[in-house]
Amino acid sequence: MELSRGQSSPEVQQQMQQPEPTQQREAQVQQTREQVDQHSQHPKMAQELDKYTPQQQEAIKQSIAEDAANVGRGNTKIDLLGMKDQNTVVGRVNQAFYFETNIPQALDKAQAAQINSQSLSETDKSKPQSKFDEATTDTIKSGDSLTSISRHLSHDEFIQSAIEEFDNNRQKQIDEEKNKIIPIENRKFDSMDLAISSSIEEINKESIKNNREYGGLVCKDSDGKYFLSKPIIGSIAGANPYNSPCLDKSTVVGDYHTHGNYSDKYGNATTQDNDFYQSLRFSRTDINGIETDGSGIKGYAGYLSTPDGTIQKYDPETKMVTIYDSTTNTFK
């Protein structure tokens, strides 16, 4: 059963089904698209884009905007945009996040969606490709450059240096993502409560930072020791703990999930006062899920960690919610 945030009105249920509402998503892409259009006005960029038909240019710009919005998530500012090679646009948003747009894939995507299909025919796509290594944008100046790029580099040297740093940073991001996996499966404890209280805090920190629900199961091995299955990453408003099953012939005795950060109705991080999801409590969906999943399992419990750092426990047998007290290491 998928668990969700505290509020359970029809509007919230709709948000759970669409964690990134179409209207909000379109507004984000449109805002980013305007920035792409501004960057594209630079003479060199315009010269390269002119080698494509107007419809192809639209498809390329739209794909760049979508890729930038994907990494910017709601507050996207393109501060670097250039061409890595004749088929690849590279960029950076918010001075931190890097992205790539593959031009042939962008054109294929537009054609598959039947957007301007006549202009995106094989004849159009056979036109000579641009020499992207010369392309840049008017806003990519030395003062706005990556920290390792000198103010005295020429226009083309700057782009080449930016691309090299892009590659290095992209690999670094990949490595960091791999290292985010929380190795909790090997931590064994004498009780469910200890397994939760010893591990869920660091899971909750990642959940709040990424504003996504995380979830997993509480497991019991053949020696009577308890541990947590590896947390899976859900959506803005839901996560299914059973997508991370208990392994090594262990049995399920409970589940856990987090509620990410306080969020507005569109899933953007906000303050507690403006929290749309009532993230500090179990939702009705949470309760129903725990009761259903725990049916017939003696001692089953569901745990929740919230944006304020509290850890809650729901007992489907007593139908009571208790709060973890770190001073006594117990739920009261």
TORZAGU-791397 format. One record per residue (C-alpha): residue number from 1; residue in three letters; x, y, z. Coordinates in nm, 2 decimals. Layout:
REM residues N
<rec k="NUM" r="ALA" x="X" y="Y" z="Z"/>
...
END
This chain:
REM residues 332
<rec k="1" r="MET" x="0.00" y="0.00" z="0.00"/>
<rec k="2" r="GLU" x="0.14" y="0.34" z="-0.10"/>
<rec k="3" r="LEU" x="0.17" y="0.58" z="0.19"/>
<rec k="4" r="SER" x="0.10" y="0.95" z="0.15"/>
<rec k="5" r="ARG" x="0.12" y="1.28" z="0.33"/>
<rec k="6" r="GLY" x="-0.11" y="1.39" z="0.61"/>
<rec k="7" r="GLN" x="-0.40" y="1.56" z="0.43"/>
<rec k="8" r="SER" x="-0.63" y="1.33" z="0.24"/>
<rec k="9" r="SER" x="-0.88" y="1.56" z="0.07"/>
<rec k="10" r="PRO" x="-0.98" y="1.48" z="-0.29"/>
<rec k="11" r="GLU" x="-0.75" y="1.77" z="-0.40"/>
<rec k="12" r="VAL" x="-0.46" y="1.62" z="-0.22"/>
<rec k="13" r="GLN" x="-0.54" y="1.27" z="-0.36"/>
<rec k="14" r="GLN" x="-0.53" y="1.43" z="-0.71"/>
<rec k="15" r="GLN" x="-0.19" y="1.58" z="-0.62"/>
<rec k="16" r="MET" x="-0.06" y="1.24" z="-0.52"/>
<rec k="17" r="GLN" x="-0.15" y="1.10" z="-0.86"/>
<rec k="18" r="GLN" x="0.01" y="1.40" z="-1.02"/>
<rec k="19" r="PRO" x="0.31" y="1.50" z="-0.80"/>
<rec k="20" r="GLU" x="0.42" y="1.76" z="-1.06"/>
<rec k="21" r="PRO" x="0.09" y="1.92" z="-1.18"/>
<rec k="22" r="THR" x="0.08" y="1.97" z="-1.56"/>
<rec k="23" r="GLN" x="-0.01" y="2.34" z="-1.52"/>
<rec k="24" r="GLN" x="0.28" y="2.41" z="-1.29"/>
<rec k="25" r="ARG" x="0.52" y="2.21" z="-1.50"/>
<rec k="26" r="GLU" x="0.41" y="2.39" z="-1.82"/>
<rec k="27" r="ALA" x="0.47" y="2.73" z="-1.64"/>
<rec k="28" r="GLN" x="0.82" y="2.62" z="-1.54"/>
<rec k="29" r="VAL" x="0.91" y="2.51" z="-1.89"/>
<rec k="30" r="GLN" x="0.77" y="2.83" z="-2.04"/>
<rec k="31" r="GLN" x="0.97" y="3.04" z="-1.80"/>
<rec k="32" r="THR" x="1.29" y="2.84" z="-1.89"/>
<rec k="33" r="ARG" x="1.20" y="2.86" z="-2.26"/>
<rec k="34" r="GLU" x="1.21" y="3.24" z="-2.24"/>
<rec k="35" r="GLN" x="1.56" y="3.22" z="-2.11"/>
<rec k="36" r="VAL" x="1.66" y="2.98" z="-2.39"/>
<rec k="37" r="ASP" x="1.51" y="3.23" z="-2.65"/>
<rec k="38" r="GLN" x="1.72" y="3.51" z="-2.49"/>
<rec k="39" r="HIS" x="2.04" y="3.30" z="-2.51"/>
<rec k="40" r="SER" x="1.96" y="3.21" z="-2.87"/>
<rec k="41" r="GLN" x="1.97" y="3.57" z="-2.98"/>
<rec k="42" r="HIS" x="2.35" y="3.58" z="-2.96"/>
<rec k="43" r="PRO" x="2.48" y="3.61" z="-3.32"/>
<rec k="44" r="LYS" x="2.68" y="3.29" z="-3.31"/>
<rec k="45" r="MET" x="2.40" y="3.09" z="-3.16"/>
<rec k="46" r="ALA" x="2.16" y="3.24" z="-3.41"/>
<rec k="47" r="GLN" x="2.39" y="3.15" z="-3.69"/>
<rec k="48" r="GLU" x="2.41" y="2.79" z="-3.59"/>
<rec k="49" r="LEU" x="2.03" y="2.76" z="-3.53"/>
<rec k="50" r="ASP" x="1.96" y="2.91" z="-3.87"/>
<rec k="51" r="LYS" x="2.10" y="2.60" z="-4.03"/>
<rec k="52" r="TYR" x="1.78" y="2.43" z="-3.92"/>
<rec k="53" r="THR" x="1.43" y="2.50" z="-4.03"/>
<rec k="54" r="PRO" x="1.22" y="2.72" z="-3.81"/>
<rec k="55" r="GLN" x="1.02" y="2.42" z="-3.69"/>
<rec k="56" r="GLN" x="1.33" y="2.23" z="-3.60"/>
<rec k="57" r="GLN" x="1.47" y="2.53" z="-3.41"/>
<rec k="58" r="GLU" x="1.15" y="2.54" z="-3.21"/>
<rec k="59" r="ALA" x="1.18" y="2.17" z="-3.13"/>
<rec k="60" r="ILE" x="1.55" y="2.21" z="-3.02"/>
<rec k="61" r="LYS" x="1.48" y="2.51" z="-2.80"/>
<rec k="62" r="GLN" x="1.18" y="2.34" z="-2.64"/>
<rec k="63" r="SER" x="1.38" y="2.03" z="-2.56"/>
<rec k="64" r="ILE" x="1.66" y="2.25" z="-2.41"/>
<rec k="65" r="ALA" x="1.40" y="2.43" z="-2.19"/>
<rec k="66" r="GLU" x="1.25" y="2.10" z="-2.07"/>
<rec k="67" r="ASP" x="1.59" y="1.95" z="-1.99"/>
<rec k="68" r="ALA" x="1.69" y="2.27" z="-1.80"/>
<rec k="69" r="ALA" x="1.36" y="2.28" z="-1.61"/>
<rec k="70" r="ASN" x="1.40" y="1.91" z="-1.51"/>
<rec k="71" r="VAL" x="1.72" y="1.99" z="-1.32"/>
<rec k="72" r="GLY" x="1.62" y="2.33" z="-1.20"/>
<rec k="73" r="ARG" x="1.29" y="2.22" z="-1.05"/>
<rec k="74" r="GLY" x="1.07" y="2.53" z="-1.01"/>
<rec k="75" r="ASN" x="1.34" y="2.80" z="-0.99"/>
<rec k="76" r="THR" x="1.54" y="2.76" z="-1.30"/>
<rec k="77" r="LYS" x="1.80" y="3.02" z="-1.41"/>
<rec k="78" r="ILE" x="2.02" y="2.92" z="-1.70"/>
<rec k="79" r="ASP" x="2.37" y="3.07" z="-1.64"/>
<rec k="80" r="LEU" x="2.57" y="2.86" z="-1.89"/>
<rec k="81" r="LEU" x="2.47" y="2.73" z="-2.23"/>
<rec k="82" r="GLY" x="2.69" y="2.61" z="-2.51"/>
<rec k="83" r="MET" x="2.76" y="2.34" z="-2.76"/>
<rec k="84" r="LYS" x="2.96" y="2.03" z="-2.67"/>
<rec k="85" r="ASP" x="2.97" y="1.89" z="-3.02"/>
<rec k="86" r="GLN" x="2.75" y="1.91" z="-3.33"/>
<rec k="87" r="ASN" x="2.48" y="1.70" z="-3.17"/>
<rec k="88" r="THR" x="2.49" y="1.81" z="-2.81"/>
<rec k="89" r="VAL" x="2.39" y="2.12" z="-2.62"/>
<rec k="90" r="VAL" x="2.53" y="2.15" z="-2.26"/>
<rec k="91" r="GLY" x="2.41" y="2.39" z="-1.99"/>
<rec k="92" r="ARG" x="2.41" y="2.47" z="-1.63"/>
<rec k="93" r="VAL" x="2.13" y="2.61" z="-1.41"/>
<rec k="94" r="ASN" x="2.13" y="2.78" z="-1.08"/>
<rec k="95" r="GLN" x="2.51" y="2.77" z="-1.08"/>
<rec k="96" r="ALA" x="2.51" y="2.41" z="-0.97"/>
<rec k="97" r="PHE" x="2.32" y="2.16" z="-1.19"/>
<rec k="98" r="TYR" x="2.43" y="2.05" z="-1.53"/>
<rec k="99" r="PHE" x="2.23" y="1.91" z="-1.82"/>
<rec k="100" r="GLU" x="2.26" y="1.79" z="-2.18"/>
<rec k="101" r="THR" x="2.03" y="1.81" z="-2.48"/>
<rec k="102" r="ASN" x="2.08" y="1.57" z="-2.77"/>
<rec k="103" r="ILE" x="1.96" y="1.75" z="-3.08"/>
<rec k="104" r="PRO" x="1.89" y="1.44" z="-3.30"/>
<rec k="105" r="GLN" x="1.68" y="1.30" z="-3.01"/>
<rec k="106" r="ALA" x="1.50" y="1.63" z="-2.97"/>
<rec k="107" r="LEU" x="1.41" y="1.63" z="-3.34"/>
<rec k="108" r="ASP" x="1.30" y="1.26" z="-3.33"/>
<rec k="109" r="LYS" x="1.09" y="1.33" z="-3.02"/>
<rec k="110" r="ALA" x="0.92" y="1.62" z="-3.19"/>
<rec k="111" r="GLN" x="0.86" y="1.41" z="-3.50"/>
<rec k="112" r="ALA" x="0.72" y="1.12" z="-3.30"/>
<rec k="113" r="ALA" x="0.48" y="1.36" z="-3.13"/>
<rec k="114" r="GLN" x="0.37" y="1.47" z="-3.47"/>
<rec k="115" r="ILE" x="0.48" y="1.83" z="-3.40"/>
<rec k="116" r="ASN" x="0.54" y="1.99" z="-3.73"/>
<rec k="117" r="SER" x="0.58" y="1.65" z="-3.89"/>
<rec k="118" r="GLN" x="0.60" y="1.78" z="-4.24"/>
<rec k="119" r="SER" x="0.89" y="2.01" z="-4.16"/>
<rec k="120" r="LEU" x="1.07" y="1.74" z="-3.95"/>
<rec k="121" r="SER" x="1.09" y="1.49" z="-4.24"/>
<rec k="122" r="GLU" x="1.39" y="1.29" z="-4.32"/>
<rec k="123" r="THR" x="1.48" y="1.56" z="-4.58"/>
<rec k="124" r="ASP" x="1.49" y="1.83" z="-4.32"/>
<rec k="125" r="LYS" x="1.69" y="1.62" z="-4.09"/>
<rec k="126" r="SER" x="1.95" y="1.55" z="-4.36"/>
<rec k="127" r="LYS" x="2.05" y="1.92" z="-4.37"/>
<rec k="128" r="PRO" x="2.41" y="1.99" z="-4.27"/>
<rec k="129" r="GLN" x="2.47" y="2.00" z="-3.90"/>
<rec k="130" r="SER" x="2.60" y="2.30" z="-3.72"/>
<rec k="131" r="LYS" x="2.96" y="2.35" z="-3.60"/>
<rec k="132" r="PHE" x="2.84" y="2.38" z="-3.24"/>
<rec k="133" r="ASP" x="3.19" y="2.41" z="-3.10"/>
<rec k="134" r="GLU" x="3.18" y="2.78" z="-3.20"/>
<rec k="135" r="ALA" x="2.84" y="2.85" z="-3.05"/>
<rec k="136" r="THR" x="2.79" y="3.03" z="-2.72"/>
<rec k="137" r="THR" x="2.55" y="3.29" z="-2.57"/>
<rec k="138" r="ASP" x="2.56" y="3.66" z="-2.50"/>
<rec k="139" r="THR" x="2.53" y="3.60" z="-2.13"/>
<rec k="140" r="ILE" x="2.82" y="3.35" z="-2.10"/>
<rec k="141" r="LYS" x="3.09" y="3.60" z="-2.01"/>
<rec k="142" r="SER" x="3.39" y="3.56" z="-1.79"/>
<rec k="143" r="GLY" x="3.23" y="3.72" z="-1.49"/>
<rec k="144" r="ASP" x="2.95" y="3.46" z="-1.50"/>
<rec k="145" r="SER" x="3.18" y="3.17" z="-1.57"/>
<rec k="146" r="LEU" x="3.26" y="2.85" z="-1.37"/>
<rec k="147" r="THR" x="3.50" y="2.92" z="-1.09"/>
<rec k="148" r="SER" x="3.79" y="2.75" z="-1.26"/>
<rec k="149" r="ILE" x="3.76" y="2.95" z="-1.58"/>
<rec k="150" r="SER" x="3.98" y="3.26" z="-1.63"/>
<rec k="151" r="ARG" x="3.84" y="3.60" z="-1.71"/>
<rec k="152" r="HIS" x="4.09" y="3.63" z="-1.99"/>
<rec k="153" r="LEU" x="3.99" y="3.33" z="-2.20"/>
<rec k="154" r="SER" x="3.86" y="3.39" z="-2.55"/>
<rec k="155" r="HIS" x="3.50" y="3.32" z="-2.64"/>
<rec k="156" r="ASP" x="3.57" y="2.97" z="-2.79"/>
<rec k="157" r="GLU" x="3.83" y="2.89" z="-2.52"/>
<rec k="158" r="PHE" x="3.57" y="2.97" z="-2.25"/>
<rec k="159" r="ILE" x="3.31" y="2.73" z="-2.40"/>
<rec k="160" r="GLN" x="3.57" y="2.45" z="-2.43"/>
<rec k="161" r="SER" x="3.68" y="2.50" z="-2.07"/>
<rec k="162" r="ALA" x="3.31" y="2.51" z="-1.96"/>
<rec k="163" r="ILE" x="3.24" y="2.19" z="-2.14"/>
<rec k="164" r="GLU" x="3.54" y="2.02" z="-1.98"/>
<rec k="165" r="GLU" x="3.43" y="2.13" z="-1.63"/>
<rec k="166" r="PHE" x="3.07" y="2.02" z="-1.72"/>
<rec k="167" r="ASP" x="3.20" y="1.67" z="-1.79"/>
<rec k="168" r="ASN" x="3.40" y="1.66" z="-1.46"/>
<rec k="169" r="ASN" x="3.10" y="1.79" z="-1.26"/>
<rec k="170" r="ARG" x="2.86" y="1.55" z="-1.42"/>
<rec k="171" r="GLN" x="3.08" y="1.26" z="-1.33"/>
<rec k="172" r="LYS" x="3.11" y="1.40" z="-0.98"/>
<rec k="173" r="GLN" x="2.73" y="1.42" z="-0.95"/>
<rec k="174" r="ILE" x="2.69" y="1.06" z="-1.07"/>
<rec k="175" r="ASP" x="2.94" y="0.95" z="-0.80"/>
<rec k="176" r="GLU" x="2.76" y="1.15" z="-0.53"/>
<rec k="177" r="GLU" x="2.43" y="0.99" z="-0.63"/>
<rec k="178" r="LYS" x="2.58" y="0.65" z="-0.59"/>
<rec k="179" r="ASN" x="2.72" y="0.74" z="-0.25"/>
<rec k="180" r="LYS" x="2.38" y="0.85" z="-0.13"/>
<rec k="181" r="ILE" x="2.26" y="0.50" z="-0.10"/>
<rec k="182" r="ILE" x="2.22" y="0.45" z="0.28"/>
<rec k="183" r="PRO" x="2.37" y="0.11" z="0.38"/>
<rec k="184" r="ILE" x="2.12" y="0.03" z="0.65"/>
<rec k="185" r="GLU" x="2.04" y="-0.33" z="0.56"/>
<rec k="186" r="ASN" x="2.34" y="-0.46" z="0.76"/>
<rec k="187" r="ARG" x="2.25" y="-0.28" z="1.08"/>
<rec k="188" r="LYS" x="2.08" y="-0.52" z="1.31"/>
<rec k="189" r="PHE" x="1.90" y="-0.44" z="1.64"/>
<rec k="190" r="ASP" x="1.71" y="-0.61" z="1.92"/>
<rec k="191" r="SER" x="1.38" y="-0.44" z="1.85"/>
<rec k="192" r="MET" x="1.18" y="-0.27" z="1.58"/>
<rec k="193" r="ASP" x="1.19" y="0.06" z="1.77"/>
<rec k="194" r="LEU" x="1.56" y="0.06" z="1.79"/>
<rec k="195" r="ALA" x="1.60" y="-0.02" z="1.42"/>
<rec k="196" r="ILE" x="1.38" y="0.28" z="1.34"/>
<rec k="197" r="SER" x="1.53" y="0.53" z="1.58"/>
<rec k="198" r="SER" x="1.88" y="0.44" z="1.49"/>
<rec k="199" r="SER" x="1.84" y="0.48" z="1.11"/>
<rec k="200" r="ILE" x="1.54" y="0.68" z="1.01"/>
<rec k="201" r="GLU" x="1.69" y="1.02" z="1.10"/>
<rec k="202" r="GLU" x="1.95" y="1.01" z="0.82"/>
<rec k="203" r="ILE" x="1.69" y="0.88" z="0.57"/>
<rec k="204" r="ASN" x="1.46" y="1.17" z="0.67"/>
<rec k="205" r="LYS" x="1.74" y="1.42" z="0.61"/>
<rec k="206" r="GLU" x="1.77" y="1.30" z="0.25"/>
<rec k="207" r="SER" x="1.39" y="1.30" z="0.22"/>
<rec k="208" r="ILE" x="1.37" y="1.67" z="0.33"/>
<rec k="209" r="LYS" x="1.66" y="1.78" z="0.11"/>
<rec k="210" r="ASN" x="1.51" y="1.62" z="-0.20"/>
<rec k="211" r="ASN" x="1.15" y="1.69" z="-0.09"/>
<rec k="212" r="ARG" x="1.05" y="1.33" z="-0.18"/>
<rec k="213" r="GLU" x="0.89" y="1.07" z="0.03"/>
<rec k="214" r="TYR" x="1.12" y="0.77" z="0.12"/>
<rec k="215" r="GLY" x="1.00" y="0.44" z="0.24"/>
<rec k="216" r="GLY" x="1.09" y="0.08" z="0.32"/>
<rec k="217" r="LEU" x="1.01" y="-0.22" z="0.55"/>
<rec k="218" r="VAL" x="1.11" y="-0.32" z="0.90"/>
<rec k="219" r="CYS" x="1.24" y="-0.68" z="0.87"/>
<rec k="220" r="LYS" x="1.32" y="-0.96" z="1.12"/>
<rec k="221" r="ASP" x="1.59" y="-1.22" z="1.05"/>
<rec k="222" r="SER" x="1.62" y="-1.58" z="1.16"/>
<rec k="223" r="ASP" x="1.82" y="-1.47" z="1.46"/>
<rec k="224" r="GLY" x="1.54" y="-1.25" z="1.59"/>
<rec k="225" r="LYS" x="1.73" y="-0.93" z="1.49"/>
<rec k="226" r="TYR" x="1.55" y="-0.63" z="1.33"/>
<rec k="227" r="PHE" x="1.67" y="-0.42" z="1.04"/>
<rec k="228" r="LEU" x="1.53" y="-0.18" z="0.77"/>
<rec k="229" r="SER" x="1.52" y="-0.25" z="0.40"/>
<rec k="230" r="LYS" x="1.69" y="0.00" z="0.18"/>
<rec k="231" r="PRO" x="1.48" y="0.32" z="0.14"/>
<rec k="232" r="ILE" x="1.32" y="0.37" z="-0.20"/>
<rec k="233" r="ILE" x="1.25" y="0.72" z="-0.33"/>
<rec k="234" r="GLY" x="0.88" y="0.80" z="-0.39"/>
<rec k="235" r="SER" x="0.71" y="1.11" z="-0.52"/>
<rec k="236" r="ILE" x="0.62" y="1.44" z="-0.36"/>
<rec k="237" r="ALA" x="0.32" y="1.28" z="-0.19"/>
<rec k="238" r="GLY" x="0.36" y="0.91" z="-0.18"/>
<rec k="239" r="ALA" x="0.60" y="0.61" z="-0.14"/>
<rec k="240" r="ASN" x="0.53" y="0.24" z="-0.14"/>
<rec k="241" r="PRO" x="0.75" y="0.07" z="0.12"/>
<rec k="242" r="TYR" x="0.68" y="-0.27" z="-0.03"/>
<rec k="243" r="ASN" x="0.89" y="-0.17" z="-0.34"/>
<rec k="244" r="SER" x="1.19" y="-0.24" z="-0.11"/>
<rec k="245" r="PRO" x="1.13" y="-0.59" z="0.01"/>
<rec k="246" r="CYS" x="1.29" y="-0.78" z="0.30"/>
<rec k="247" r="LEU" x="1.58" y="-1.00" z="0.18"/>
<rec k="248" r="ASP" x="1.77" y="-1.31" z="0.30"/>
<rec k="249" r="LYS" x="1.45" y="-1.50" z="0.41"/>
<rec k="250" r="SER" x="1.37" y="-1.23" z="0.67"/>
<rec k="251" r="THR" x="1.01" y="-1.15" z="0.75"/>
<rec k="252" r="VAL" x="0.81" y="-0.83" z="0.73"/>
<rec k="253" r="VAL" x="0.71" y="-0.69" z="1.07"/>
<rec k="254" r="GLY" x="0.65" y="-0.32" z="0.99"/>
<rec k="255" r="ASP" x="0.70" y="-0.04" z="0.75"/>
<rec k="256" r="TYR" x="0.84" y="0.31" z="0.75"/>
<rec k="257" r="HIS" x="0.82" y="0.62" z="0.54"/>
<rec k="258" r="THR" x="0.90" y="0.99" z="0.55"/>
<rec k="259" r="HIS" x="0.71" y="1.30" z="0.43"/>
<rec k="260" r="GLY" x="0.98" y="1.51" z="0.27"/>
<rec k="261" r="ASN" x="0.98" y="1.88" z="0.34"/>
<rec k="262" r="TYR" x="0.69" y="2.12" z="0.40"/>
<rec k="263" r="SER" x="0.54" y="2.18" z="0.06"/>
<rec k="264" r="ASP" x="0.28" y="2.40" z="-0.12"/>
<rec k="265" r="LYS" x="0.01" y="2.25" z="-0.33"/>
<rec k="266" r="TYR" x="0.25" y="2.23" z="-0.63"/>
<rec k="267" r="GLY" x="0.51" y="2.04" z="-0.44"/>
<rec k="268" r="ASN" x="0.75" y="2.33" z="-0.38"/>
<rec k="269" r="ALA" x="0.93" y="2.35" z="-0.05"/>
<rec k="270" r="THR" x="0.78" y="2.60" z="0.19"/>
<rec k="271" r="THR" x="0.74" y="2.69" z="0.56"/>
<rec k="272" r="GLN" x="0.53" y="2.50" z="0.81"/>
<rec k="273" r="ASP" x="0.26" y="2.77" z="0.81"/>
<rec k="274" r="ASN" x="0.22" y="2.73" z="0.43"/>
<rec k="275" r="ASP" x="0.23" y="2.35" z="0.42"/>
<rec k="276" r="PHE" x="-0.05" y="2.22" z="0.21"/>
<rec k="277" r="TYR" x="0.00" y="1.85" z="0.29"/>
<rec k="278" r="GLN" x="-0.02" y="1.86" z="0.67"/>
<rec k="279" r="SER" x="0.31" y="1.68" z="0.67"/>
<rec k="280" r="LEU" x="0.34" y="1.64" z="1.04"/>
<rec k="281" r="ARG" x="0.09" y="1.35" z="1.08"/>
<rec k="282" r="PHE" x="-0.02" y="1.02" z="0.94"/>
<rec k="283" r="SER" x="-0.27" y="1.06" z="0.66"/>
<rec k="284" r="ARG" x="-0.59" y="0.85" z="0.64"/>
<rec k="285" r="THR" x="-0.42" y="0.67" z="0.35"/>
<rec k="286" r="ASP" x="-0.12" y="0.60" z="0.57"/>
<rec k="287" r="ILE" x="-0.34" y="0.46" z="0.84"/>
<rec k="288" r="ASN" x="-0.54" y="0.24" z="0.60"/>
<rec k="289" r="GLY" x="-0.23" y="0.11" z="0.44"/>
<rec k="290" r="ILE" x="-0.07" y="0.01" z="0.77"/>
<rec k="291" r="GLU" x="-0.38" y="-0.16" z="0.89"/>
<rec k="292" r="THR" x="-0.42" y="-0.35" z="0.56"/>
<rec k="293" r="ASP" x="-0.05" y="-0.45" z="0.54"/>
<rec k="294" r="GLY" x="-0.03" y="-0.55" z="0.90"/>
<rec k="295" r="SER" x="-0.34" y="-0.76" z="0.90"/>
<rec k="296" r="GLY" x="-0.26" y="-1.10" z="1.05"/>
<rec k="297" r="ILE" x="0.10" y="-1.00" z="1.15"/>
<rec k="298" r="LYS" x="0.13" y="-0.98" z="1.52"/>
<rec k="299" r="GLY" x="0.31" y="-0.67" z="1.65"/>
<rec k="300" r="TYR" x="0.31" y="-0.50" z="1.31"/>
<rec k="301" r="ALA" x="0.36" y="-0.12" z="1.32"/>
<rec k="302" r="GLY" x="0.40" y="0.17" z="1.08"/>
<rec k="303" r="TYR" x="0.66" y="0.44" z="1.14"/>
<rec k="304" r="LEU" x="0.67" y="0.80" z="1.01"/>
<rec k="305" r="SER" x="0.94" y="1.07" z="1.02"/>
<rec k="306" r="THR" x="0.82" y="1.42" z="0.95"/>
<rec k="307" r="PRO" x="0.98" y="1.75" z="0.84"/>
<rec k="308" r="ASP" x="1.03" y="1.87" z="1.20"/>
<rec k="309" r="GLY" x="1.23" y="1.56" z="1.27"/>
<rec k="310" r="THR" x="0.98" y="1.37" z="1.50"/>
<rec k="311" r="ILE" x="0.94" y="1.00" z="1.46"/>
<rec k="312" r="GLN" x="0.59" y="0.86" z="1.50"/>
<rec k="313" r="LYS" x="0.46" y="0.51" z="1.54"/>
<rec k="314" r="TYR" x="0.11" y="0.38" z="1.45"/>
<rec k="315" r="ASP" x="-0.01" y="0.05" z="1.61"/>
<rec k="316" r="PRO" x="-0.29" y="-0.10" z="1.40"/>
<rec k="317" r="GLU" x="-0.40" y="-0.32" z="1.69"/>
<rec k="318" r="THR" x="-0.45" y="-0.04" z="1.94"/>
<rec k="319" r="LYS" x="-0.50" y="0.23" z="1.67"/>
<rec k="320" r="MET" x="-0.28" y="0.46" z="1.87"/>
<rec k="321" r="VAL" x="-0.01" y="0.70" z="1.75"/>
<rec k="322" r="THR" x="0.29" y="0.74" z="1.98"/>
<rec k="323" r="ILE" x="0.60" y="0.98" z="1.95"/>
<rec k="324" r="TYR" x="0.96" y="0.88" z="1.99"/>
<rec k="325" r="ASP" x="1.13" y="1.03" z="2.30"/>
<rec k="326" r="SER" x="1.51" y="1.04" z="2.24"/>
<rec k="327" r="THR" x="1.58" y="1.09" z="2.62"/>
<rec k="328" r="THR" x="1.43" y="0.75" z="2.70"/>
<rec k="329" r="ASN" x="1.46" y="0.58" z="2.36"/>
<rec k="330" r="THR" x="1.09" y="0.48" z="2.38"/>
<rec k="331" r="PHE" x="0.77" y="0.57" z="2.20"/>
<rec k="332" r="LYS" x="0.51" y="0.74" z="2.43"/>
END
